[in-house]
Structures are given as structure tokens and as C-alpha cells.
Amino acid sequence: MLGQNELLIILGVIVLLFGSSKLPELARSIGRAKVEFKRGLEEEKKENKENDRLS
């Protein structure tokens, strides 16, 4: 698990790389990707349950 100091260093590097004006856009993109990934996992679970039930 990362400690507080490590997280602050990572955040500082991200700000340096992307600039403070791009951070909200980056956060939204990450959030959307996370939601889409979870949606895909749920669909896969449903398909697997259906296949198991039909077998």
C-alpha cells in the first residue's frame, strides 16, 4: 500500500506532466473508463451465468 508521502509525490509528478488545467479533464476520463470497465465486467458475469445455466 502506498503511503501519504508517495501519493503526494505521484500527484506532484502528474501536475507537472499534465498541468493543473488538464487535471479535471484527466479525472473525468479516468472516471468514465472505470465506469465502462465495471459495466463490461457485469455484462461478462451475466453472460457467464446464462451459459452456465444453459449447459
mmCIF file of the N, C-alpha and C atoms, coordinates in Angstrom:
data_MODEL
# 
_entry.id   MODEL 
# 
loop_
_atom_site.group_PDB 
_atom_site.id 
_atom_site.type_symbol 
_atom_site.label_atom_id 
_atom_site.label_alt_id 
_atom_site.label_comp_id 
_atom_site.label_asym_id 
_atom_site.label_entity_id 
_atom_site.label_seq_id 
_atom_site.pdbx_PDB_ins_code 
_atom_site.Cartn_x 
_atom_site.Cartn_y 
_atom_site.Cartn_z 
_atom_site.occupancy 
_atom_site.B_iso_or_equiv 
_atom_site.pdbx_formal_charge 
_atom_site.auth_seq_id 
_atom_site.auth_comp_id 
_atom_site.auth_asym_id 
_atom_site.auth_atom_id 
_atom_site.pdbx_PDB_model_num 
ATOM 1   N N  . MET A 1 1  ? 0.845   -1.183  0.000   1.00 0.00 ? 1  MET A N  1 
ATOM 2   C CA . MET A 1 1  ? 0.000   0.000   0.000   1.00 0.00 ? 1  MET A CA 1 
ATOM 3   C C  . MET A 1 1  ? 0.887   1.242   0.000   1.00 0.00 ? 1  MET A C  1 
ATOM 4   N N  . LEU A 1 2  ? 0.497   2.218   -0.759  1.00 0.00 ? 2  LEU A N  1 
ATOM 5   C CA . LEU A 1 2  ? 1.265   3.450   -0.842  1.00 0.00 ? 2  LEU A CA 1 
ATOM 6   C C  . LEU A 1 2  ? 0.976   4.334   0.363   1.00 0.00 ? 2  LEU A C  1 
ATOM 7   N N  . GLY A 1 3  ? 2.011   4.953   0.855   1.00 0.00 ? 3  GLY A N  1 
ATOM 8   C CA . GLY A 1 3  ? 1.858   5.873   1.971   1.00 0.00 ? 3  GLY A CA 1 
ATOM 9   C C  . GLY A 1 3  ? 1.496   7.267   1.490   1.00 0.00 ? 3  GLY A C  1 
ATOM 10  N N  . GLN A 1 4  ? 1.295   8.156   2.438   1.00 0.00 ? 4  GLN A N  1 
ATOM 11  C CA . GLN A 1 4  ? 0.896   9.521   2.121   1.00 0.00 ? 4  GLN A CA 1 
ATOM 12  C C  . GLN A 1 4  ? 1.978   10.252  1.336   1.00 0.00 ? 4  GLN A C  1 
ATOM 13  N N  . ASN A 1 5  ? 3.227   10.072  1.725   1.00 0.00 ? 5  ASN A N  1 
ATOM 14  C CA . ASN A 1 5  ? 4.319   10.750  1.014   1.00 0.00 ? 5  ASN A CA 1 
ATOM 15  C C  . ASN A 1 5  ? 4.414   10.298  -0.437  1.00 0.00 ? 5  ASN A C  1 
ATOM 16  N N  . GLU A 1 6  ? 4.265   9.011   -0.671  1.00 0.00 ? 6  GLU A N  1 
ATOM 17  C CA . GLU A 1 6  ? 4.340   8.505   -2.038  1.00 0.00 ? 6  GLU A CA 1 
ATOM 18  C C  . GLU A 1 6  ? 3.209   9.056   -2.890  1.00 0.00 ? 6  GLU A C  1 
ATOM 19  N N  . LEU A 1 7  ? 2.003   9.115   -2.322  1.00 0.00 ? 7  LEU A N  1 
ATOM 20  C CA . LEU A 1 7  ? 0.865   9.646   -3.070  1.00 0.00 ? 7  LEU A CA 1 
ATOM 21  C C  . LEU A 1 7  ? 1.068   11.119  -3.415  1.00 0.00 ? 7  LEU A C  1 
ATOM 22  N N  . LEU A 1 8  ? 1.633   11.889  -2.495  1.00 0.00 ? 8  LEU A N  1 
ATOM 23  C CA . LEU A 1 8  ? 1.900   13.299  -2.768  1.00 0.00 ? 8  LEU A CA 1 
ATOM 24  C C  . LEU A 1 8  ? 2.939   13.460  -3.878  1.00 0.00 ? 8  LEU A C  1 
ATOM 25  N N  . ILE A 1 9  ? 3.948   12.621  -3.877  1.00 0.00 ? 9  ILE A N  1 
ATOM 26  C CA . ILE A 1 9  ? 4.956   12.681  -4.933  1.00 0.00 ? 9  ILE A CA 1 
ATOM 27  C C  . ILE A 1 9  ? 4.332   12.344  -6.281  1.00 0.00 ? 9  ILE A C  1 
ATOM 28  N N  . ILE A 1 10 ? 3.512   11.305  -6.317  1.00 0.00 ? 10 ILE A N  1 
ATOM 29  C CA . ILE A 1 10 ? 2.840   10.916  -7.563  1.00 0.00 ? 10 ILE A CA 1 
ATOM 30  C C  . ILE A 1 10 ? 1.938   12.038  -8.052  1.00 0.00 ? 10 ILE A C  1 
ATOM 31  N N  . LEU A 1 11 ? 1.180   12.644  -7.143  1.00 0.00 ? 11 LEU A N  1 
ATOM 32  C CA . LEU A 1 11 ? 0.300   13.757  -7.518  1.00 0.00 ? 11 LEU A CA 1 
ATOM 33  C C  . LEU A 1 11 ? 1.120   14.920  -8.061  1.00 0.00 ? 11 LEU A C  1 
ATOM 34  N N  . GLY A 1 12 ? 2.253   15.216  -7.439  1.00 0.00 ? 12 GLY A N  1 
ATOM 35  C CA . GLY A 1 12 ? 3.120   16.287  -7.924  1.00 0.00 ? 12 GLY A CA 1 
ATOM 36  C C  . GLY A 1 12 ? 3.640   16.017  -9.324  1.00 0.00 ? 12 GLY A C  1 
ATOM 37  N N  . VAL A 1 13 ? 4.024   14.785  -9.584  1.00 0.00 ? 13 VAL A N  1 
ATOM 38  C CA . VAL A 1 13 ? 4.513   14.424  -10.922 1.00 0.00 ? 13 VAL A CA 1 
ATOM 39  C C  . VAL A 1 13 ? 3.392   14.559  -11.948 1.00 0.00 ? 13 VAL A C  1 
ATOM 40  N N  . ILE A 1 14 ? 2.203   14.144  -11.581 1.00 0.00 ? 14 ILE A N  1 
ATOM 41  C CA . ILE A 1 14 ? 1.062   14.261  -12.502 1.00 0.00 ? 14 ILE A CA 1 
ATOM 42  C C  . ILE A 1 14 ? 0.783   15.720  -12.825 1.00 0.00 ? 14 ILE A C  1 
ATOM 43  N N  . VAL A 1 15 ? 0.825   16.585  -11.813 1.00 0.00 ? 15 VAL A N  1 
ATOM 44  C CA . VAL A 1 15 ? 0.597   18.016  -12.056 1.00 0.00 ? 15 VAL A CA 1 
ATOM 45  C C  . VAL A 1 15 ? 1.678   18.571  -12.973 1.00 0.00 ? 15 VAL A C  1 
ATOM 46  N N  . LEU A 1 16 ? 2.913   18.160  -12.757 1.00 0.00 ? 16 LEU A N  1 
ATOM 47  C CA . LEU A 1 16 ? 3.999   18.637  -13.621 1.00 0.00 ? 16 LEU A CA 1 
ATOM 48  C C  . LEU A 1 16 ? 3.836   18.156  -15.060 1.00 0.00 ? 16 LEU A C  1 
ATOM 49  N N  . LEU A 1 17 ? 3.410   16.913  -15.231 1.00 0.00 ? 17 LEU A N  1 
ATOM 50  C CA . LEU A 1 17 ? 3.273   16.361  -16.575 1.00 0.00 ? 17 LEU A CA 1 
ATOM 51  C C  . LEU A 1 17 ? 2.089   16.939  -17.341 1.00 0.00 ? 17 LEU A C  1 
ATOM 52  N N  . PHE A 1 18 ? 0.952   17.057  -16.683 1.00 0.00 ? 18 PHE A N  1 
ATOM 53  C CA . PHE A 1 18 ? -0.271  17.438  -17.383 1.00 0.00 ? 18 PHE A CA 1 
ATOM 54  C C  . PHE A 1 18 ? -0.676  18.881  -17.158 1.00 0.00 ? 18 PHE A C  1 
ATOM 55  N N  . GLY A 1 19 ? -0.179  19.517  -16.136 1.00 0.00 ? 19 GLY A N  1 
ATOM 56  C CA . GLY A 1 19 ? -0.580  20.884  -15.828 1.00 0.00 ? 19 GLY A CA 1 
ATOM 57  C C  . GLY A 1 19 ? -1.888  20.894  -15.059 1.00 0.00 ? 19 GLY A C  1 
ATOM 58  N N  . SER A 1 20 ? -2.066  21.894  -14.243 1.00 0.00 ? 20 SER A N  1 
ATOM 59  C CA . SER A 1 20 ? -3.253  21.934  -13.381 1.00 0.00 ? 20 SER A CA 1 
ATOM 60  C C  . SER A 1 20 ? -4.547  22.130  -14.167 1.00 0.00 ? 20 SER A C  1 
ATOM 61  N N  . SER A 1 21 ? -4.477  22.727  -15.351 1.00 0.00 ? 21 SER A N  1 
ATOM 62  C CA . SER A 1 21 ? -5.703  22.958  -16.125 1.00 0.00 ? 21 SER A CA 1 
ATOM 63  C C  . SER A 1 21 ? -6.227  21.675  -16.752 1.00 0.00 ? 21 SER A C  1 
ATOM 64  N N  . LYS A 1 22 ? -5.363  20.678  -16.964 1.00 0.00 ? 22 LYS A N  1 
ATOM 65  C CA . LYS A 1 22 ? -5.780  19.418  -17.590 1.00 0.00 ? 22 LYS A CA 1 
ATOM 66  C C  . LYS A 1 22 ? -6.239  18.380  -16.574 1.00 0.00 ? 22 LYS A C  1 
ATOM 67  N N  . LEU A 1 23 ? -6.004  18.600  -15.290 1.00 0.00 ? 23 LEU A N  1 
ATOM 68  C CA . LEU A 1 23 ? -6.344  17.592  -14.287 1.00 0.00 ? 23 LEU A CA 1 
ATOM 69  C C  . LEU A 1 23 ? -7.832  17.251  -14.236 1.00 0.00 ? 23 LEU A C  1 
ATOM 70  N N  . PRO A 1 24 ? -8.749  18.220  -14.272 1.00 0.00 ? 24 PRO A N  1 
ATOM 71  C CA . PRO A 1 24 ? -10.171 17.847  -14.261 1.00 0.00 ? 24 PRO A CA 1 
ATOM 72  C C  . PRO A 1 24 ? -10.567 16.988  -15.460 1.00 0.00 ? 24 PRO A C  1 
ATOM 73  N N  . GLU A 1 25 ? -10.037 17.315  -16.619 1.00 0.00 ? 25 GLU A N  1 
ATOM 74  C CA . GLU A 1 25 ? -10.336 16.531  -17.826 1.00 0.00 ? 25 GLU A CA 1 
ATOM 75  C C  . GLU A 1 25 ? -9.776  15.112  -17.684 1.00 0.00 ? 25 GLU A C  1 
ATOM 76  N N  . LEU A 1 26 ? -8.580  14.998  -17.156 1.00 0.00 ? 26 LEU A N  1 
ATOM 77  C CA . LEU A 1 26 ? -7.958  13.699  -16.944 1.00 0.00 ? 26 LEU A CA 1 
ATOM 78  C C  . LEU A 1 26 ? -8.762  12.867  -15.949 1.00 0.00 ? 26 LEU A C  1 
ATOM 79  N N  . ALA A 1 27 ? -9.211  13.502  -14.865 1.00 0.00 ? 27 ALA A N  1 
ATOM 80  C CA . ALA A 1 27 ? -10.003 12.798  -13.850 1.00 0.00 ? 27 ALA A CA 1 
ATOM 81  C C  . ALA A 1 27 ? -11.325 12.303  -14.433 1.00 0.00 ? 27 ALA A C  1 
ATOM 82  N N  . ARG A 1 28 ? -11.977 13.118  -15.250 1.00 0.00 ? 28 ARG A N  1 
ATOM 83  C CA . ARG A 1 28 ? -13.234 12.694  -15.891 1.00 0.00 ? 28 ARG A CA 1 
ATOM 84  C C  . ARG A 1 28 ? -12.998 11.501  -16.803 1.00 0.00 ? 28 ARG A C  1 
ATOM 85  N N  . SER A 1 29 ? -11.931 11.541  -17.562 1.00 0.00 ? 29 SER A N  1 
ATOM 86  C CA . SER A 1 29 ? -11.627 10.439  -18.472 1.00 0.00 ? 29 SER A CA 1 
ATOM 87  C C  . SER A 1 29 ? -11.378 9.149   -17.702 1.00 0.00 ? 29 SER A C  1 
ATOM 88  N N  . ILE A 1 30 ? -10.647 9.245   -16.610 1.00 0.00 ? 30 ILE A N  1 
ATOM 89  C CA . ILE A 1 30 ? -10.387 8.064   -15.780 1.00 0.00 ? 30 ILE A CA 1 
ATOM 90  C C  . ILE A 1 30 ? -11.687 7.540   -15.186 1.00 0.00 ? 30 ILE A C  1 
ATOM 91  N N  . GLY A 1 31 ? -12.545 8.429   -14.721 1.00 0.00 ? 31 GLY A N  1 
ATOM 92  C CA . GLY A 1 31 ? -13.831 8.019   -14.164 1.00 0.00 ? 31 GLY A CA 1 
ATOM 93  C C  . GLY A 1 31 ? -14.711 7.321   -15.184 1.00 0.00 ? 31 GLY A C  1 
ATOM 94  N N  . ARG A 1 32 ? -14.757 7.872   -16.383 1.00 0.00 ? 32 ARG A N  1 
ATOM 95  C CA . ARG A 1 32 ? -15.555 7.240   -17.447 1.00 0.00 ? 32 ARG A CA 1 
ATOM 96  C C  . ARG A 1 32 ? -15.013 5.865   -17.804 1.00 0.00 ? 32 ARG A C  1 
ATOM 97  N N  . ALA A 1 33 ? -13.700 5.750   -17.866 1.00 0.00 ? 33 ALA A N  1 
ATOM 98  C CA . ALA A 1 33 ? -13.091 4.459   -18.187 1.00 0.00 ? 33 ALA A CA 1 
ATOM 99  C C  . ALA A 1 33 ? -13.393 3.433   -17.101 1.00 0.00 ? 33 ALA A C  1 
ATOM 100 N N  . LYS A 1 34 ? -13.374 3.874   -15.858 1.00 0.00 ? 34 LYS A N  1 
ATOM 101 C CA . LYS A 1 34 ? -13.674 2.978   -14.737 1.00 0.00 ? 34 LYS A CA 1 
ATOM 102 C C  . LYS A 1 34 ? -15.114 2.478   -14.804 1.00 0.00 ? 34 LYS A C  1 
ATOM 103 N N  . VAL A 1 35 ? -16.037 3.383   -15.091 1.00 0.00 ? 35 VAL A N  1 
ATOM 104 C CA . VAL A 1 35 ? -17.449 3.005   -15.202 1.00 0.00 ? 35 VAL A CA 1 
ATOM 105 C C  . VAL A 1 35 ? -17.649 2.034   -16.359 1.00 0.00 ? 35 VAL A C  1 
ATOM 106 N N  . GLU A 1 36 ? -17.032 2.305   -17.485 1.00 0.00 ? 36 GLU A N  1 
ATOM 107 C CA . GLU A 1 36 ? -17.159 1.432   -18.653 1.00 0.00 ? 36 GLU A CA 1 
ATOM 108 C C  . GLU A 1 36 ? -16.571 0.051   -18.369 1.00 0.00 ? 36 GLU A C  1 
ATOM 109 N N  . PHE A 1 37 ? -15.446 0.009   -17.669 1.00 0.00 ? 37 PHE A N  1 
ATOM 110 C CA . PHE A 1 37 ? -14.815 -1.260  -17.314 1.00 0.00 ? 37 PHE A CA 1 
ATOM 111 C C  . PHE A 1 37 ? -15.729 -2.075  -16.400 1.00 0.00 ? 37 PHE A C  1 
ATOM 112 N N  . LYS A 1 38 ? -16.321 -1.420  -15.400 1.00 0.00 ? 38 LYS A N  1 
ATOM 113 C CA . LYS A 1 38 ? -17.244 -2.120  -14.492 1.00 0.00 ? 38 LYS A CA 1 
ATOM 114 C C  . LYS A 1 38 ? -18.462 -2.633  -15.243 1.00 0.00 ? 38 LYS A C  1 
ATOM 115 N N  . ARG A 1 39 ? -18.967 -1.836  -16.173 1.00 0.00 ? 39 ARG A N  1 
ATOM 116 C CA . ARG A 1 39 ? -20.123 -2.244  -16.967 1.00 0.00 ? 39 ARG A CA 1 
ATOM 117 C C  . ARG A 1 39 ? -19.782 -3.490  -17.792 1.00 0.00 ? 39 ARG A C  1 
ATOM 118 N N  . GLY A 1 40 ? -18.595 -3.495  -18.375 1.00 0.00 ? 40 GLY A N  1 
ATOM 119 C CA . GLY A 1 40 ? -18.162 -4.655  -19.150 1.00 0.00 ? 40 GLY A CA 1 
ATOM 120 C C  . GLY A 1 40 ? -18.025 -5.893  -18.287 1.00 0.00 ? 40 GLY A C  1 
ATOM 121 N N  . LEU A 1 41 ? -17.513 -5.736  -17.067 1.00 0.00 ? 41 LEU A N  1 
ATOM 122 C CA . LEU A 1 41 ? -17.391 -6.874  -16.153 1.00 0.00 ? 41 LEU A CA 1 
ATOM 123 C C  . LEU A 1 41 ? -18.757 -7.437  -15.781 1.00 0.00 ? 41 LEU A C  1 
ATOM 124 N N  . GLU A 1 42 ? -19.702 -6.561  -15.518 1.00 0.00 ? 42 GLU A N  1 
ATOM 125 C CA . GLU A 1 42 ? -21.055 -7.006  -15.164 1.00 0.00 ? 42 GLU A CA 1 
ATOM 126 C C  . GLU A 1 42 ? -21.698 -7.755  -16.326 1.00 0.00 ? 42 GLU A C  1 
ATOM 127 N N  . GLU A 1 43 ? -21.527 -7.256  -17.537 1.00 0.00 ? 43 GLU A N  1 
ATOM 128 C CA . GLU A 1 43 ? -22.086 -7.939  -18.709 1.00 0.00 ? 43 GLU A CA 1 
ATOM 129 C C  . GLU A 1 43 ? -21.459 -9.320  -18.873 1.00 0.00 ? 43 GLU A C  1 
ATOM 130 N N  . GLU A 1 44 ? -20.161 -9.402  -18.657 1.00 0.00 ? 44 GLU A N  1 
ATOM 131 C CA . GLU A 1 44 ? -19.464 -10.684 -18.770 1.00 0.00 ? 44 GLU A CA 1 
ATOM 132 C C  . GLU A 1 44 ? -19.960 -11.666 -17.716 1.00 0.00 ? 44 GLU A C  1 
ATOM 133 N N  . LYS A 1 45 ? -20.187 -11.189 -16.501 1.00 0.00 ? 45 LYS A N  1 
ATOM 134 C CA . LYS A 1 45 ? -20.708 -12.060 -15.440 1.00 0.00 ? 45 LYS A CA 1 
ATOM 135 C C  . LYS A 1 45 ? -22.089 -12.584 -15.798 1.00 0.00 ? 45 LYS A C  1 
ATOM 136 N N  . LYS A 1 46 ? -22.939 -11.702 -16.335 1.00 0.00 ? 46 LYS A N  1 
ATOM 137 C CA . LYS A 1 46 ? -24.283 -12.126 -16.728 1.00 0.00 ? 46 LYS A CA 1 
ATOM 138 C C  . LYS A 1 46 ? -24.228 -13.173 -17.828 1.00 0.00 ? 46 LYS A C  1 
ATOM 139 N N  . GLU A 1 47 ? -23.365 -12.959 -18.809 1.00 0.00 ? 47 GLU A N  1 
ATOM 140 C CA . GLU A 1 47 ? -23.235 -13.926 -19.903 1.00 0.00 ? 47 GLU A CA 1 
ATOM 141 C C  . GLU A 1 47 ? -22.730 -15.272 -19.377 1.00 0.00 ? 47 GLU A C  1 
ATOM 142 N N  . ASN A 1 48 ? -21.773 -15.242 -18.475 1.00 0.00 ? 48 ASN A N  1 
ATOM 143 C CA . ASN A 1 48 ? -21.249 -16.484 -17.899 1.00 0.00 ? 48 ASN A CA 1 
ATOM 144 C C  . ASN A 1 48 ? -22.325 -17.225 -17.110 1.00 0.00 ? 48 ASN A C  1 
ATOM 145 N N  . LYS A 1 49 ? -23.146 -16.497 -16.367 1.00 0.00 ? 49 LYS A N  1 
ATOM 146 C CA . LYS A 1 49 ? -24.223 -17.136 -15.612 1.00 0.00 ? 49 LYS A CA 1 
ATOM 147 C C  . LYS A 1 49 ? -25.240 -17.770 -16.552 1.00 0.00 ? 49 LYS A C  1 
ATOM 148 N N  . GLU A 1 50 ? -25.569 -17.072 -17.645 1.00 0.00 ? 50 GLU A N  1 
ATOM 149 C CA . GLU A 1 50 ? -26.510 -17.632 -18.619 1.00 0.00 ? 50 GLU A CA 1 
ATOM 150 C C  . GLU A 1 50 ? -25.951 -18.886 -19.265 1.00 0.00 ? 50 GLU A C  1 
ATOM 151 N N  . ASN A 1 51 ? -24.672 -18.841 -19.641 1.00 0.00 ? 51 ASN A N  1 
ATOM 152 C CA . ASN A 1 51 ? -24.043 -20.006 -20.249 1.00 0.00 ? 51 ASN A CA 1 
ATOM 153 C C  . ASN A 1 51 ? -23.993 -21.188 -19.291 1.00 0.00 ? 51 ASN A C  1 
ATOM 154 N N  . ASP A 1 52 ? -23.704 -20.911 -18.031 1.00 0.00 ? 52 ASP A N  1 
ATOM 155 C CA . ASP A 1 52 ? -23.666 -21.987 -17.033 1.00 0.00 ? 52 ASP A CA 1 
ATOM 156 C C  . ASP A 1 52 ? -25.060 -22.590 -16.831 1.00 0.00 ? 52 ASP A C  1 
ATOM 157 N N  . ARG A 1 53 ? -26.079 -21.727 -16.858 1.00 0.00 ? 53 ARG A N  1 
ATOM 158 C CA . ARG A 1 53 ? -27.448 -22.192 -16.658 1.00 0.00 ? 53 ARG A CA 1 
ATOM 159 C C  . ARG A 1 53 ? -27.918 -23.036 -17.839 1.00 0.00 ? 53 ARG A C  1 
ATOM 160 N N  . LEU A 1 54 ? -27.494 -22.654 -19.047 1.00 0.00 ? 54 LEU A N  1 
ATOM 161 C CA . LEU A 1 54 ? -27.911 -23.378 -20.241 1.00 0.00 ? 54 LEU A CA 1 
ATOM 162 C C  . LEU A 1 54 ? -27.158 -24.696 -20.435 1.00 0.00 ? 54 LEU A C  1 
ATOM 163 N N  . SER A 1 55 ? -25.992 -24.810 -19.841 1.00 0.00 ? 55 SER A N  1 
ATOM 164 C CA . SER A 1 55 ? -25.174 -26.028 -20.023 1.00 0.00 ? 55 SER A CA 1 
ATOM 165 C C  . SER A 1 55 ? -25.701 -27.183 -19.229 1.00 0.00 ? 55 SER A C  1 
# 
